[in-house]
Amino acid sequence: MNLNYKIENEGQTIVLIHGLSDNLEYWQPLTNRLKKKYRILRYDLRGHGKSESGNEKIIMDTYTEDLLKLLDKLKIKKANLIGFSLGGAIALDFTTRHPERVSSLVLMSSFYKSDEYLTKIFTSLKKALKKGFPEFFDSILPMILCPETITEYEEELKMIKNSKEKTANTTAYIQAIDACINYNIEDKIENINVPTLILAGKYDEITLQSTQKALHNQIKNSKIVILDNVKHNLLVGENIDKISNIIENFIQIDIEHKKS
C-alpha cells in the first residue's frame, strides 16, 4: 500500500496531516513558510490525492498505522504533528498510541469524538457525497468558509472544485466519514503529555468552539488560540502568516524549553 508524500528541507521534522477530501497540496501555503526552518513531511491520506486506498475497509486505526509505517520508512524517530480536522483526529489518535514518537502537537479545527451534533454533520455530508462530489463540495463549502471569503475566492474555488472532482475517491471519503462517526478517544486524551497547541475558528460550524475548549481543558498544559473571521478552514488570507508565526513560536519555545 503506497502513500504519496513529499519531504522538503532538513532540521526538526514537522508532519502535516490534511483533512477529508483534501490532499497534501492543501498545506502548500504553510509549507512555503515553515520549510525555511524545518524539515516538512506532508502526505496524502489513504484514498486521497495520489495515495492508494488498499483493500481493507478504512477506519481510524488504518490512518494511524499508515502514519507510523511512513515515519518508520523514512527513519523519523520523532516529529511535530500538525493536523487539520480529520488530520487532527489522526494526530490525536497517533499521540495516544505512540507518544514517544511525538515532539509536539498542533490541532487545527480538530475533534476527539463524534458527539450527537458532529454525527449529524457527518451524516449530512455522507448523504451529499453519495449524490456525487459536486454535491458534497457545495454542501461543505459554507460550513468551512465565511460568505465573504467564498465571494472573494469564487473563481479559485470553482477551479479547486473541478480539480478535486477529477481525483475524488467517494468510496474512500465515505469510509473516512464513517471512521469519524465511530471515533471516540475521550478516555485517552487526558493522558497526552506532549506540548499541544489548539487552533480554532471563531465561527466554525463543524468543530464548534465548545469542542475546542473541551479539548483544551482535557489536555494538560495545552494552549488554545481562537482565530477571528474564520470558520472551519483556518488557512485563509492573512491568517496563513498569522498561523505560521504562531506555530513557529510554539515549536521554538518547546525546543528552547527542552534545551534548558
C-alpha positions as CSV (number, residue, x, y, z in Angstrom):
1,M,0.0,0.0,0.0
2,N,1.8,3.1,-1.2
3,L,1.2,6.6,0.2
4,N,2.1,9.6,-1.8
5,Y,4.3,12.1,0.1
6,K,6.7,15.0,-0.2
7,I,9.6,15.8,2.1
8,E,11.5,19.1,2.0
9,N,14.5,20.7,3.7
10,E,16.4,19.5,6.8
11,G,16.1,20.0,10.5
12,Q,13.4,19.1,13.0
13,T,10.6,17.3,11.3
14,I,7.0,18.7,11.0
15,V,4.4,16.3,9.7
16,L,1.3,17.9,8.1
17,I,-1.9,15.8,8.0
18,H,-4.7,17.1,5.9
19,G,-8.5,16.7,6.2
20,L,-11.3,14.9,4.5
21,S,-11.3,15.1,0.7
22,D,-8.1,17.2,0.7
23,N,-4.6,16.2,-0.3
24,L,-1.0,17.3,0.5
25,E,-1.3,20.4,-1.6
26,Y,-3.7,21.8,1.0
27,W,-0.6,22.6,3.0
28,Q,1.4,24.4,0.3
29,P,1.0,27.9,1.8
30,L,2.1,26.8,5.2
31,T,4.9,24.6,3.8
32,N,6.3,27.6,1.9
33,R,6.7,29.4,5.3
34,L,7.7,26.6,7.6
35,K,10.2,24.9,5.4
36,K,12.6,27.8,5.9
37,K,13.3,26.4,9.4
38,Y,12.1,22.9,9.5
39,R,12.0,19.6,7.5
40,I,8.4,19.3,6.2
41,L,6.8,16.0,5.6
42,R,3.3,16.1,4.0
43,Y,1.4,13.2,2.6
44,D,-1.9,12.1,1.0
45,L,-4.1,10.1,3.4
46,R,-5.1,6.7,2.2
47,G,-7.7,7.0,-0.5
48,H,-6.9,10.7,-1.0
49,G,-4.9,12.5,-3.6
50,K,-2.4,10.1,-5.2
51,S,-2.4,7.6,-2.4
52,E,-3.8,4.1,-2.9
53,S,-6.9,3.0,-0.9
54,G,-5.8,-0.5,-0.2
55,N,-8.1,-3.5,0.1
56,E,-9.3,-3.3,3.6
57,K,-12.0,-1.0,5.0
58,I,-10.6,2.3,6.2
59,I,-11.0,3.0,9.9
60,M,-9.2,5.5,12.2
61,D,-6.7,2.8,13.2
62,T,-5.8,2.5,9.5
63,Y,-4.8,6.1,9.2
64,T,-2.8,5.9,12.4
65,E,-0.9,2.8,11.3
66,D,-0.2,4.3,7.9
67,L,1.4,7.3,9.7
68,L,3.5,5.0,11.9
69,K,4.7,3.0,8.9
70,L,5.5,6.2,6.9
71,L,7.6,7.5,9.8
72,D,9.4,4.2,10.1
73,K,10.0,4.0,6.4
74,L,11.6,7.5,6.4
75,K,13.5,6.7,9.7
76,I,11.9,9.6,11.5
77,K,12.0,8.7,15.2
78,K,10.2,11.8,16.5
79,A,8.2,14.6,14.8
80,N,6.0,17.6,15.4
81,L,2.5,16.7,14.2
82,I,0.1,19.3,12.7
83,G,-3.3,18.0,11.8
84,F,-6.4,19.7,10.3
85,S,-9.9,18.4,11.0
86,L,-9.7,14.6,10.2
87,G,-5.9,15.1,10.2
88,G,-6.1,16.5,13.7
89,A,-8.1,13.4,14.8
90,I,-5.5,11.2,13.3
91,A,-2.7,13.2,15.1
92,L,-4.5,12.9,18.4
93,D,-5.1,9.1,18.0
94,F,-1.4,8.6,17.0
95,T,-0.2,10.6,20.0
96,T,-2.3,8.5,22.4
97,R,-0.9,5.3,20.9
98,H,2.7,6.4,20.2
99,P,3.6,9.3,22.5
100,E,7.3,8.5,22.2
101,R,7.2,9.5,18.5
102,V,5.6,12.9,19.0
103,S,7.6,16.1,20.0
104,S,4.6,18.4,19.9
105,L,1.0,18.5,18.6
106,V,-0.8,21.2,16.7
107,L,-4.5,20.7,16.3
108,M,-6.4,22.8,13.8
109,S,-10.2,22.6,13.9
110,S,-10.0,19.1,15.4
111,F,-12.1,16.8,17.4
112,Y,-11.7,13.9,19.8
113,K,-15.1,12.2,19.4
114,S,-18.1,12.4,17.2
115,D,-20.9,13.7,19.5
116,E,-24.5,14.0,18.5
117,Y,-24.0,17.3,16.8
118,L,-20.9,16.3,14.9
119,T,-22.5,13.0,13.9
120,K,-25.4,14.9,12.3
121,I,-22.9,17.0,10.3
122,F,-21.0,13.9,9.1
123,T,-24.3,12.1,8.2
124,S,-25.4,15.0,6.1
125,L,-22.0,15.2,4.3
126,K,-22.2,11.4,3.7
127,K,-25.6,11.8,2.2
128,A,-24.4,14.6,-0.1
129,L,-21.3,12.6,-1.1
130,K,-23.5,9.7,-2.2
131,K,-25.1,12.1,-4.7
132,G,-21.6,12.9,-6.1
133,F,-18.6,15.0,-5.3
134,P,-20.0,18.3,-6.6
135,E,-23.0,18.0,-4.2
136,F,-20.6,17.3,-1.3
137,F,-18.4,20.2,-2.2
138,D,-21.3,22.6,-2.4
139,S,-22.7,21.3,0.9
140,I,-19.4,21.6,2.9
141,L,-18.2,25.0,1.4
142,P,-20.5,27.3,3.5
143,M,-19.6,25.2,6.6
144,I,-15.8,25.8,6.2
145,L,-15.6,29.3,4.7
146,C,-17.2,32.6,5.6
147,P,-19.5,34.1,3.0
148,E,-17.1,37.0,2.2
149,T,-14.3,34.5,1.6
150,I,-16.4,32.5,-0.8
151,T,-17.2,35.7,-2.7
152,E,-13.6,36.8,-2.7
153,Y,-12.2,33.5,-3.9
154,E,-15.2,32.5,-6.2
155,E,-13.2,31.8,-9.3
156,E,-10.4,30.0,-7.4
157,L,-12.9,27.8,-5.6
158,K,-14.5,26.8,-8.9
159,M,-11.1,25.6,-10.1
160,I,-10.5,23.7,-6.9
161,K,-13.9,22.1,-7.2
162,N,-13.2,20.9,-10.7
163,S,-9.7,19.7,-9.9
164,K,-10.9,17.8,-6.9
165,E,-13.8,16.2,-8.7
166,K,-11.3,14.6,-11.2
167,T,-9.5,12.7,-8.5
168,A,-12.3,12.3,-5.9
169,N,-12.5,8.8,-4.4
170,T,-16.0,8.9,-3.0
171,T,-15.8,5.3,-1.6
172,A,-12.7,6.2,0.4
173,Y,-14.3,9.5,1.6
174,I,-17.4,7.8,2.8
175,Q,-15.2,5.3,4.7
176,A,-13.4,8.3,6.2
177,I,-16.7,9.8,7.3
178,D,-17.7,6.5,8.9
179,A,-14.3,6.4,10.7
180,C,-15.0,9.9,12.0
181,I,-18.5,8.9,13.2
182,N,-17.1,5.9,15.1
183,Y,-14.2,7.9,16.6
184,N,-14.0,8.5,20.3
185,I,-10.8,8.8,22.3
186,E,-12.3,10.9,25.1
187,D,-11.0,8.5,27.8
188,K,-7.4,8.7,26.4
189,I,-6.7,12.4,25.7
190,E,-6.2,13.3,29.4
191,N,-3.0,11.1,29.2
192,I,-1.5,13.3,26.5
193,N,1.6,15.0,27.9
194,V,3.3,16.4,24.8
195,P,3.1,20.2,24.2
196,T,-0.2,20.8,22.5
197,L,-1.5,23.9,20.6
198,I,-5.1,24.1,19.6
199,L,-6.1,26.4,16.8
200,A,-9.9,27.1,16.4
201,G,-12.0,29.3,14.1
202,K,-14.4,31.6,16.0
203,Y,-17.2,30.8,13.6
204,D,-16.5,27.1,13.0
205,E,-19.8,25.3,12.3
206,I,-18.3,21.8,12.2
207,T,-15.9,21.5,15.2
208,L,-17.5,24.1,17.5
209,Q,-15.6,26.4,19.8
210,S,-17.1,24.4,22.7
211,T,-15.5,21.3,21.3
212,Q,-12.1,23.0,21.0
213,K,-12.3,24.4,24.6
214,A,-13.3,21.0,25.9
215,L,-10.2,19.5,24.2
216,H,-8.1,22.3,25.7
217,N,-9.4,21.6,29.2
218,Q,-8.7,17.9,28.9
219,I,-5.1,18.1,27.6
220,K,-2.7,19.2,30.3
221,N,-0.8,22.4,29.7
222,S,-2.3,22.8,26.2
223,K,-2.6,26.2,24.7
224,I,-5.6,27.4,22.6
225,V,-5.9,30.3,20.1
226,I,-9.3,31.3,18.7
227,L,-8.9,32.9,15.3
228,D,-11.3,35.7,14.3
229,N,-13.1,35.9,10.9
230,V,-12.8,32.2,10.0
231,K,-14.9,29.1,10.2
232,H,-13.5,25.5,9.9
233,N,-10.8,26.2,7.3
234,L,-8.3,28.4,9.1
235,L,-5.7,28.7,6.3
236,V,-7.3,31.7,4.6
237,G,-5.8,35.0,3.5
238,E,-3.8,36.9,6.1
239,N,-4.4,34.1,8.6
240,I,-1.8,32.0,6.8
241,D,1.1,34.2,8.0
242,K,-0.5,34.5,11.4
243,I,-0.9,30.8,11.9
244,S,2.6,30.2,10.6
245,N,4.1,32.6,13.2
246,I,2.0,31.1,16.0
247,I,3.2,27.6,15.1
248,E,6.8,28.6,14.7
249,N,6.8,30.4,18.1
250,F,5.1,27.4,19.7
251,I,7.6,24.9,18.4
252,Q,10.6,27.1,19.1
253,I,9.6,27.7,22.7
254,D,9.2,24.0,23.1
255,I,12.7,23.4,21.7
256,E,14.3,26.0,24.0
257,H,12.4,24.6,27.0
258,K,13.8,21.1,26.3
259,K,17.4,22.6,26.0
260,S,17.2,24.3,29.4
